[in-house]
Amino acid sequence: MRDLRRRSILAGALAVPLTAGLPTSSATAHSACAPDGKALRAALAGLPDADATAALVRVGGTGGTWRGSSGVHDLESGRPADPDARFRAGSTTKVVTAAAVLRLVAEGRIDLNTPVQRYLPGILSAQFRPVTVRHLLNHTSGIPAGDGLGTTFEEVYAHRFDTLTPQRVAASAGAKQPEFCPGRQQHYLNINYTFLGLLIERVTGRSYATEAARLVLAPAGMRDTYFPGTDPRILGPHNRGYQAVRRADGTTEFVDVTEWNQADRFAAGDMISTIADLERLLTGLFRGRIVERPQLKEVFSVPSGITGASYSAGGLQRFESGGKVYWVKSGGRYGYNSAIAATRDLSRTLVYSVNSTDAKSEDANPVVVRIITAALK
């Protein structure tokens, strides 16, 4: 890692003007169940810190709205974070992919109960039993993860400008042993949505990005969302992303990870978006403006008879908090965490982007935890 551009977390935070980290917000309240602005401002206070350099939040619903941002655009300049910034949306891409598939079901071009082997012959070895499109959507396919460019941050960072095609990822997964018989278990893996992206391309004859834009982004009004493919840049306004790296002397540094070729993430996590656009996706989807009945029921249907199953065929996860059911999808790419969440009736919605300094960690980011706790009060 000799070529890494590093910066000490402590030094970076101290170099930032104190006013840069102060949260900015706006709100409209309609009832007693309005978002708790005080709690949300407290959740965003103190950035940048060791856990995140910036955070953008939108809370909505029948009780009113709240918008806020905190932190910095970048550690070098210390400029305030851009509240309208684009960011890597990670696995929230899957909600767009699922909606695109369900739109194609409505058009009669895909059948949820047809094995993917019929659409993409040869993509799975003979070891696999029939894997239906629905199995892919709700992560019950049994297809194992495909090969990547490394397992540690150091390994993948060294290959951040290399291209690993989704075709290669899918081929490597299809050549392995099945994890389980399709429909018997649920295992959340990107590979299911890599296959769905290839399926979309096969049945339409056009690129995944083109069809996702036609079927989902356009009807949702997501004008600031796109799929970069092999381009490592985030085009347009964006806040820089960083990864915390421990040095041999025990100190921690920030590595700038903003530029990164995400081609292998494809239909599972390649999307770049804004919190305003993700809110449009959330409300448009739930109101039936993107996916119509009867396909809309799939968005909120978790497979029955599978212990611990929580993911629907709409790319969402069912989550209960405070006696309410939320439908959630989070995403994480190095430097960026994001999520969308809402009750089925949209009485409360949440969208956030946090420039986490360890976005791929198994542990919950403290800033994210504070935002969720404040938003769902």
C-alpha positions, 0 to 999 in steps of 0.5 A: 500500500505504498501509493495510498494517499493517507491522512490521520483521522485525528489530524484530519478532524482537527484541520477542519474548521469547527463550523464545517461539522455543524449540522444544517437542517430544515423541517416541516411539521404537520402533527405530533408524530413529526420527525424529532428534529432535535434528536436528528440534529444531535445524531448528526453532530460532531462530524467529521469524526473517527466513524464518518466524514459526512452524513445526509438525511431525509425523513418524511411521512404523514407527520412532516419532513426533516432534511439535514446534513453534517460533516465535510465535503473533503478533509483537505479543504474542510468545506461543508458537505454538499447536501445534494451530493451524489454517492455510491448507493451500493446494494440499494441498487437491488431495489431498482433491479427487482422493480425492473424485473417486475416491470418486465414480468408485467410486460410478459417478457419474464415469468417469475416461475421459469428457471433462469437456466431457460433464459441463460442456458449454460450459466449454471452447471448441471449440478444445479436444480432449476433456479427460478427468477423468484428464487433469485429475487428473494435470495433463495437460489442456492447459488454461491458467491462469485469470484472477486478481486480480493478479500481484504481492503488492501487486496481490492484497493490494489485492483480498484481501477481494474475491470471484473465483468459481471459475466465473469463473476456469474460464470465463476459462481455457476461453476461451483457447487450449489449451497443448498436446494433452491427454495429451501433456505435464504442467503443474501448474496450479490450474485442473485442480482448479478444473474438478474442483471444478465437476465434483463439484458438477455430478454430485452437485448439492451444494457442493464443500465438502459433498461433500469433507466427506462423501467425505473429511474424515468417513472420515479423521476430519478434524474440524478441517478446513473450506473457508472459501469467501468468509470471509476469517477462519481460525476457531478457534485459529491462528497469524498469517501474515505476508508480508515486504515490502521498503520503499523505504528498503531495510528489510524489514517484515512485513505481516499476511496472515492474513485473506484471501478465498480463494474463487478457490482453491476445490478447488485450495487453499481448505482450512484444516486442522491438522497432525494432520488432514493426518496423518490424511488421509495415513495414511487415504488410504495405508491404503485407508480413504478410496479403495478399490481399484481406484481407489487405484492411481490415487493412486500412478500417474504418467502414462507416456510423458511426459518429466518427469511426476511428478504422479499422479491422486491429487494427489500428486507422486513424489519420490525421496530417499536411495534411497526413494520419497516421495509428496508434496504441498505447499501455499502461501498468503500467510503459510503453507506446508504439506506432507504426505509419506510412503513408500507403506508409511508407514514414514516420514511427514512433515507440517508447517506453516511460517508463511513470510514469503515463502510464494509465493516460487520459492525454497525456504524455509530453515526448510522445507529444514531440516525436510525434511532432518531428517525424511527422515534 
